[in-house]
Amino acid sequence: MSNQAETKRTYIDALTRNRVYRSIVRRGLTDTNRNRSLAIFGNFFLHIHPVKVNVRAIAFTRTFYLGGLSSAAFFILVVTGIFLMFYYHPSVPRAYEDMKDLQFVVYMGPFLRNLHRWAAHAMVALVLLHMVRVFFAGAYRPPREFNWVIGVMLLLITILLSYTGYLLPWDQLAFWGVTVGTNMVDAVPVFGEHIKFLLLGGNSVSENALLRFYVLHCVVLPMLLVLFLSVHIWRVRKDGGIYLGPPGGEASIGNEAEQFNQPGTGRTSQAAAD
C-alpha cells in the first residue's frame, strides 16, 4: 500500500508541479471548509472592486477601456438580441419576411436591428484592438499566459458570433456569404468536410443550416462567451490586476502610494499594486 501511495503521490506531483498547471491554478487547493468559504467570498465579491488598486491602473491610456467597452457591446447585443427574437422565426418561409416586418412594420424595428448590427461590428473591432493592445503591452507573459489563451478563445467566439448571425436575415448576401465561407471550410484537409456538414446539416445552405446557425448564435456561443468572460475577468484579478510593465518596473510601482477610500470596504486603503 505504501508503494501505491508513493506512486500516486509522484503522479500528482508531476501533474501539479509544471508550468501549465501553475498558469491555470495560481494558488493551491483549499484544505479546510473555512479556507474554501473565504476563497469563494474573496473571489466572487472582491475581485471586481479590490481593496487596493494602483492609481496608474485606472488611467485611460493604460487600457483605453477596450475590455470594458467590449463587454458593454456584448451587453447591448444580448438586450437587442432578446427583443429581436420576439419577431424572428428561424425558418425559410418566414426569416426574410420577418426582416422586412422589422424594417417596415415593427415600431422602432429599424433602430433595434441597426443597433444590434453596429454593436456586433463594434464588438469584433474592440475585442481585436484589445488583443492587439495586450500583445504589444506584453501582458501575455507569465503569470498571465493562461488568461491570454482565454482571450484568444473569446476572440474566436466573438468572430463566430458575428458569422453565425450573418445568415439569419436569409437574403442573397447572407446566403452566398455563408456558402462561400463553408466552402472555404470544406477545403481544410481531413476535418473540413465534416465541419461543413456539421454546420450546414447537409451539403448546401438550407433550412437545416438556418436552424443550426440560429441555435449557435442565440444559445451555444453566448453561453460559451459568458463562461470564458467570467474566467477572464476573474483571472485578471488573480494574476495581479492590470499589467503595468516589466517585473522590475511593476514591483516598484507599489511604492507610488496614494490614500483613497474604496467604497464598500469601510476603511481608507492605500493604493498599491493589485
ABEGO torsion letter per residue (X at the ends): XAAAAAAAAAAAAAAABBAAAAAABABBBBABAAAAAAAAAAAAAAAABBABBBAAAABAAAAGGAAAAAAAAAAAAAAAAAAAAAABBBBAAAAAAAAAAAAAABBGAAAAAAAAAAAAAAAAAAAAAAAAAAAAAGAABOAAAAAAAAAAAAAAAAAAAAAAAAAAAGBAAAAAAAAAAAAAAAABBGAAAAAAAAAAGEABBBAAAAAAAAAAAAAAAAAAAAAAAAAAAAAAAAAGEBBAEBAAAAAAAAABBBBBBBBGAGBBBBBBBX
